[in-house]
Amino acid sequence: MSEWIRGLEGTEAGHTAALALAILAALLHALFGALQKGRHDPWLSRGAIDASYGLMAAPFALFVVPWPDPSLIPLFALIMVIHILYKIAQGVTYTLGSYTVVYPVVRGTGPLFTVIGAGILFGEHFTAIQWLGVALLVSAIYGLALYNLKHWQVGRDKLKPALAMAVVTGLFVALYTTVDAYGIRATPDPFTFLAWFFMLDGITFAVVAAIRYARMSDRPAPGPLALRGLTGGVVAYFSFGSIMLATRLDDVGEAAVLRETSTVFAALIGWLVLKESTGPRRVTLMGLIALGAVIVEMGG
């Protein structure tokens, strides 16, 4: 599998595979966000998910894939710090605001700064048409956020700090996407990076969630929480794994922008599953988000 992935790098088939992987990551990331924001405390959900994928990854990291070169230890340490800070920001964001409100802001902030970061780190450059697509996508996502700011009635006292934290979380999305892309490219075997990432990343918030759970006076039943964690862990493997492989096969900026069609999937999940209200203006804005992603892909 690793040889096959390396053989696709820089080819037209690799570009097509990266496109499919980025769209798959978008759908799964929206589902992942809904799992964390669902009926359980988001900190507990995150801890259960992280513990699940960490435990699942450990045998592969330790006994199946080649171990990473010791020279990569500082890079893995930096990646872990970035992801811990990202998850703290995300947990605060989901605690303050409704999923449908904050998720578009998180995802809208990420692609713009990822494209800029990819240009600096990897020398990638968008065409004028692609920048038009980025502008349309980001504007539509922020338009959705402004519409929510004006019309959302639930928890309005926390709406502004929730949106501010969503912007901060989006900046961390851009940072981890760019640095992780560097990491998977620096690791000869991409599955070494993925296995070790999941094993190491699964530790911190599992401990945080366990401490939080122990201090709760009204603890949720462990069975449903564990099931949510297991489900989220499997989704995380395919979501994060898909976008990371996409950034190895093709441009980081394009993959990041295409992933942000997750906002459309998130709105559908919020409406159909979480029973959060929607309307024609939100639907129109979501259509513009998808159109912006299409322009970025076709304009390259």
Secondary structure as a PSIPRED ss2 file (coil, helix, strand):
# PSIPRED VFORMAT (PSIPRED V4.0)

   1 M C   1.000  0.000  0.000
   2 S H   0.000  1.000  0.000
   3 E H   0.000  1.000  0.000
   4 W H   0.000  1.000  0.000
   5 I H   0.000  1.000  0.000
   6 R H   0.000  1.000  0.000
   7 G H   0.000  1.000  0.000
   8 L H   0.000  1.000  0.000
   9 E C   1.000  0.000  0.000
  10 G C   1.000  0.000  0.000
  11 T C   1.000  0.000  0.000
  12 E H   0.000  1.000  0.000
  13 A H   0.000  1.000  0.000
  14 G H   0.000  1.000  0.000
  15 H H   0.000  1.000  0.000
  16 T H   0.000  1.000  0.000
  17 A H   0.000  1.000  0.000
  18 A H   0.000  1.000  0.000
  19 L H   0.000  1.000  0.000
  20 A H   0.000  1.000  0.000
  21 L H   0.000  1.000  0.000
  22 A H   0.000  1.000  0.000
  23 I H   0.000  1.000  0.000
  24 L H   0.000  1.000  0.000
  25 A H   0.000  1.000  0.000
  26 A H   0.000  1.000  0.000
  27 L H   0.000  1.000  0.000
  28 L H   0.000  1.000  0.000
  29 H H   0.000  1.000  0.000
  30 A H   0.000  1.000  0.000
  31 L H   0.000  1.000  0.000
  32 F H   0.000  1.000  0.000
  33 G H   0.000  1.000  0.000
  34 A H   0.000  1.000  0.000
  35 L H   0.000  1.000  0.000
  36 Q H   0.000  1.000  0.000
  37 K H   0.000  1.000  0.000
  38 G C   1.000  0.000  0.000
  39 R C   1.000  0.000  0.000
  40 H C   1.000  0.000  0.000
  41 D C   1.000  0.000  0.000
  42 P H   0.000  1.000  0.000
  43 W H   0.000  1.000  0.000
  44 L H   0.000  1.000  0.000
  45 S H   0.000  1.000  0.000
  46 R H   0.000  1.000  0.000
  47 G H   0.000  1.000  0.000
  48 A H   0.000  1.000  0.000
  49 I H   0.000  1.000  0.000
  50 D H   0.000  1.000  0.000
  51 A H   0.000  1.000  0.000
  52 S H   0.000  1.000  0.000
  53 Y H   0.000  1.000  0.000
  54 G H   0.000  1.000  0.000
  55 L H   0.000  1.000  0.000
  56 M H   0.000  1.000  0.000
  57 A H   0.000  1.000  0.000
  58 A H   0.000  1.000  0.000
  59 P H   0.000  1.000  0.000
  60 F H   0.000  1.000  0.000
  61 A H   0.000  1.000  0.000
  62 L H   0.000  1.000  0.000
  63 F H   0.000  1.000  0.000
  64 V C   1.000  0.000  0.000
  65 V C   1.000  0.000  0.000
  66 P C   1.000  0.000  0.000
  67 W C   1.000  0.000  0.000
  68 P C   1.000  0.000  0.000
  69 D C   1.000  0.000  0.000
  70 P H   0.000  1.000  0.000
  71 S H   0.000  1.000  0.000
  72 L H   0.000  1.000  0.000
  73 I H   0.000  1.000  0.000
  74 P H   0.000  1.000  0.000
  75 L H   0.000  1.000  0.000
  76 F H   0.000  1.000  0.000
  77 A H   0.000  1.000  0.000
  78 L H   0.000  1.000  0.000
  79 I H   0.000  1.000  0.000
  80 M H   0.000  1.000  0.000
  81 V H   0.000  1.000  0.000
  82 I H   0.000  1.000  0.000
  83 H H   0.000  1.000  0.000
  84 I H   0.000  1.000  0.000
  85 L H   0.000  1.000  0.000
  86 Y H   0.000  1.000  0.000
  87 K H   0.000  1.000  0.000
  88 I H   0.000  1.000  0.000
  89 A H   0.000  1.000  0.000
  90 Q H   0.000  1.000  0.000
  91 G H   0.000  1.000  0.000
  92 V H   0.000  1.000  0.000
  93 T H   0.000  1.000  0.000
  94 Y H   0.000  1.000  0.000
  95 T H   0.000  1.000  0.000
  96 L H   0.000  1.000  0.000
  97 G C   1.000  0.000  0.000
  98 S C   1.000  0.000  0.000
  99 Y H   0.000  1.000  0.000
 100 T H   0.000  1.000  0.000
 101 V H   0.000  1.000  0.000
 102 V H   0.000  1.000  0.000
 103 Y H   0.000  1.000  0.000
 104 P H   0.000  1.000  0.000
 105 V H   0.000  1.000  0.000
 106 V H   0.000  1.000  0.000
 107 R H   0.000  1.000  0.000
 108 G H   0.000  1.000  0.000
 109 T H   0.000  1.000  0.000
 110 G H   0.000  1.000  0.000
 111 P H   0.000  1.000  0.000
 112 L H   0.000  1.000  0.000
 113 F H   0.000  1.000  0.000
 114 T H   0.000  1.000  0.000
 115 V H   0.000  1.000  0.000
 116 I H   0.000  1.000  0.000
 117 G H   0.000  1.000  0.000
 118 A H   0.000  1.000  0.000
 119 G H   0.000  1.000  0.000
 120 I H   0.000  1.000  0.000
 121 L H   0.000  1.000  0.000
 122 F H   0.000  1.000  0.000
 123 G C   1.000  0.000  0.000
 124 E C   1.000  0.000  0.000
 125 H C   1.000  0.000  0.000
 126 F C   1.000  0.000  0.000
 127 T C   1.000  0.000  0.000
 128 A H   0.000  1.000  0.000
 129 I H   0.000  1.000  0.000
 130 Q H   0.000  1.000  0.000
 131 W H   0.000  1.000  0.000
 132 L H   0.000  1.000  0.000
 133 G H   0.000  1.000  0.000
 134 V H   0.000  1.000  0.000
 135 A H   0.000  1.000  0.000
 136 L H   0.000  1.000  0.000
 137 L H   0.000  1.000  0.000
 138 V H   0.000  1.000  0.000
 139 S H   0.000  1.000  0.000
 140 A H   0.000  1.000  0.000
 141 I H   0.000  1.000  0.000
 142 Y H   0.000  1.000  0.000
 143 G H   0.000  1.000  0.000
 144 L H   0.000  1.000  0.000
 145 A H   0.000  1.000  0.000
 146 L H   0.000  1.000  0.000
 147 Y H   0.000  1.000  0.000
 148 N H   0.000  1.000  0.000
 149 L H   0.000  1.000  0.000
 150 K H   0.000  1.000  0.000
 151 H H   0.000  1.000  0.000
 152 W C   1.000  0.000  0.000
 153 Q C   1.000  0.000  0.000
 154 V C   1.000  0.000  0.000
 155 G C   1.000  0.000  0.000
 156 R H   0.000  1.000  0.000
 157 D H   0.000  1.000  0.000
 158 K H   0.000  1.000  0.000
 159 L H   0.000  1.000  0.000
 160 K H   0.000  1.000  0.000
 161 P H   0.000  1.000  0.000
 162 A H   0.000  1.000  0.000
 163 L H   0.000  1.000  0.000
 164 A H   0.000  1.000  0.000
 165 M H   0.000  1.000  0.000
 166 A H   0.000  1.000  0.000
 167 V H   0.000  1.000  0.000
 168 V H   0.000  1.000  0.000
 169 T H   0.000  1.000  0.000
 170 G H   0.000  1.000  0.000
 171 L H   0.000  1.000  0.000
 172 F H   0.000  1.000  0.000
 173 V H   0.000  1.000  0.000
 174 A H   0.000  1.000  0.000
 175 L H   0.000  1.000  0.000
 176 Y H   0.000  1.000  0.000
 177 T H   0.000  1.000  0.000
 178 T H   0.000  1.000  0.000
 179 V H   0.000  1.000  0.000
 180 D H   0.000  1.000  0.000
 181 A H   0.000  1.000  0.000
 182 Y H   0.000  1.000  0.000
 183 G H   0.000  1.000  0.000
 184 I H   0.000  1.000  0.000
 185 R H   0.000  1.000  0.000
 186 A H   0.000  1.000  0.000
 187 T C   1.000  0.000  0.000
 188 P C   1.000  0.000  0.000
 189 D C   1.000  0.000  0.000
 190 P H   0.000  1.000  0.000
 191 F H   0.000  1.000  0.000
 192 T H   0.000  1.000  0.000
 193 F H   0.000  1.000  0.000
 194 L H   0.000  1.000  0.000
 195 A H   0.000  1.000  0.000
 196 W H   0.000  1.000  0.000
 197 F H   0.000  1.000  0.000
 198 F H   0.000  1.000  0.000
 199 M H   0.000  1.000  0.000
 200 L H   0.000  1.000  0.000
 201 D H   0.000  1.000  0.000
 202 G H   0.000  1.000  0.000
 203 I H   0.000  1.000  0.000
 204 T H   0.000  1.000  0.000
 205 F H   0.000  1.000  0.000
 206 A H   0.000  1.000  0.000
 207 V H   0.000  1.000  0.000
 208 V H   0.000  1.000  0.000
 209 A H   0.000  1.000  0.000
 210 A H   0.000  1.000  0.000
 211 I H   0.000  1.000  0.000
 212 R H   0.000  1.000  0.000
 213 Y H   0.000  1.000  0.000
 214 A H   0.000  1.000  0.000
 215 R H   0.000  1.000  0.000
 216 M C   1.000  0.000  0.000
 217 S C   1.000  0.000  0.000
 218 D C   1.000  0.000  0.000
 219 R C   1.000  0.000  0.000
 220 P C   1.000  0.000  0.000
 221 A C   1.000  0.000  0.000
 222 P H   0.000  1.000  0.000
 223 G H   0.000  1.000  0.000
 224 P H   0.000  1.000  0.000
 225 L H   0.000  1.000  0.000
 226 A H   0.000  1.000  0.000
 227 L H   0.000  1.000  0.000
 228 R H   0.000  1.000  0.000
 229 G H   0.000  1.000  0.000
 230 L H   0.000  1.000  0.000
 231 T H   0.000  1.000  0.000
 232 G H   0.000  1.000  0.000
 233 G H   0.000  1.000  0.000
 234 V H   0.000  1.000  0.000
 235 V H   0.000  1.000  0.000
 236 A H   0.000  1.000  0.000
 237 Y H   0.000  1.000  0.000
 238 F H   0.000  1.000  0.000
 239 S H   0.000  1.000  0.000
 240 F H   0.000  1.000  0.000
 241 G H   0.000  1.000  0.000
 242 S H   0.000  1.000  0.000
 243 I H   0.000  1.000  0.000
 244 M H   0.000  1.000  0.000
 245 L H   0.000  1.000  0.000
 246 A H   0.000  1.000  0.000
 247 T H   0.000  1.000  0.000
 248 R H   0.000  1.000  0.000
 249 L H   0.000  1.000  0.000
 250 D C   1.000  0.000  0.000
 251 D C   1.000  0.000  0.000
 252 V H   0.000  1.000  0.000
 253 G H   0.000  1.000  0.000
 254 E H   0.000  1.000  0.000
 255 A H   0.000  1.000  0.000
 256 A H   0.000  1.000  0.000
 257 V H   0.000  1.000  0.000
 258 L H   0.000  1.000  0.000
 259 R H   0.000  1.000  0.000
 260 E C   1.000  0.000  0.000
 261 T C   1.000  0.000  0.000
 262 S H   0.000  1.000  0.000
 263 T H   0.000  1.000  0.000
 264 V H   0.000  1.000  0.000
 265 F H   0.000  1.000  0.000
 266 A H   0.000  1.000  0.000
 267 A H   0.000  1.000  0.000
 268 L H   0.000  1.000  0.000
 269 I H   0.000  1.000  0.000
 270 G H   0.000  1.000  0.000
 271 W H   0.000  1.000  0.000
 272 L H   0.000  1.000  0.000
 273 V C   1.000  0.000  0.000
 274 L C   1.000  0.000  0.000
 275 K C   1.000  0.000  0.000
 276 E C   1.000  0.000  0.000
 277 S C   1.000  0.000  0.000
 278 T C   1.000  0.000  0.000
 279 G C   1.000  0.000  0.000
 280 P H   0.000  1.000  0.000
 281 R H   0.000  1.000  0.000
 282 R H   0.000  1.000  0.000
 283 V H   0.000  1.000  0.000
 284 T H   0.000  1.000  0.000
 285 L H   0.000  1.000  0.000
 286 M H   0.000  1.000  0.000
 287 G H   0.000  1.000  0.000
 288 L H   0.000  1.000  0.000
 289 I H   0.000  1.000  0.000
 290 A H   0.000  1.000  0.000
 291 L H   0.000  1.000  0.000
 292 G H   0.000  1.000  0.000
 293 A H   0.000  1.000  0.000
 294 V H   0.000  1.000  0.000
 295 I H   0.000  1.000  0.000
 296 V H   0.000  1.000  0.000
 297 E H   0.000  1.000  0.000
 298 M H   0.000  1.000  0.000
 299 G C   1.000  0.000  0.000
 300 G C   1.000  0.000  0.000
